[in-house]
């Protein structure tokens, strides 16, 4: 009895911590995000405990319990035609709004899901695929690419590349208009979309656009202003280095994580040559208000030798590309309460410098993962606004290209 009372008290105290976490003034539904943060943290705790007691790895346990945040509306299932297929051993899912079906081929969006290259699935992104299909009136295609750490770089990127090529080659068979294809993704999926756009910028006909939702674009500098904000729900700055290491190497070492987060992972010569790509001074003034540039710690030369070839590889870190000319029109979406805000913004700046048509959509109440927060009880107006805005853009873009 005493043990049960103790566990219950600890649980209530732990959850009360999230319910009393300060949320910035004006943030929509602060109680809703607090409750979700508490449940999300509990999910992670169970995964870590399961790992500790030898039940399974925390990654596999997290994958097992990852479900869409909310309960999808019934009409998403009644109004969308869904086709599952496999291309080159890689599962894909095609969503078409029944109301949009026509004898002629539909324009399409190829969507690469987020999850830090480690998490995410067709099922997790199923409600989003359905909503996008209904709102945009075009076909939405999602891809179950291989995940790290079992399949480190370049597995995820190569899967997305191979499937994208297959979709373009088999467009007529799929009922897709090859000349009206958009690519995009969120978080790690935004990274993959940017890398695909760079790799395939000479494809003919070109992609109509790339839509990059709060993309993770670099591991050059984890001391940008957005990484030092006091409150960023879902993902904070400490989460990003381990996921990058899992993606690059299939494992991570805490000494590498620490060096990356402190900025001790790059030699002085590399930092001097490439810092122009990740220059916080090119951010809007309000993003860097009260920001003080950190003093860089001594470089760990051994770690730098291992990491630098990866950190400068634009297929892993699209922001580090030397040449961004000739890319498709870009929509870059960022949120004010997201650690990735600044690197997405800097990518938009660099695209503009390279002569690429780019729109930077910044959402004041945006946070990491907002695009999948469209179902109750965790529906946020910001998530719905992003979905509707990108759907409107795709609808109008594909219509004018017809």
Helices and strands as residue ranges (DSSP letters): H 2-19, H 30-52, H 58-65, H 75-78, E 80-87, E 90-97, G 98-100, E 106-112, H 126-136, E 139-143, H 155-169, H 171-174, E 176-186, H 188-199, E 209-213, G 225-228, H 237-249, H 254-262, H 268-274, G 275-278, G 280-282, G 285-288, H 301-311, G 318-320, E 330-337, H 341-353, E 358-367, G 370-372, H 381-400
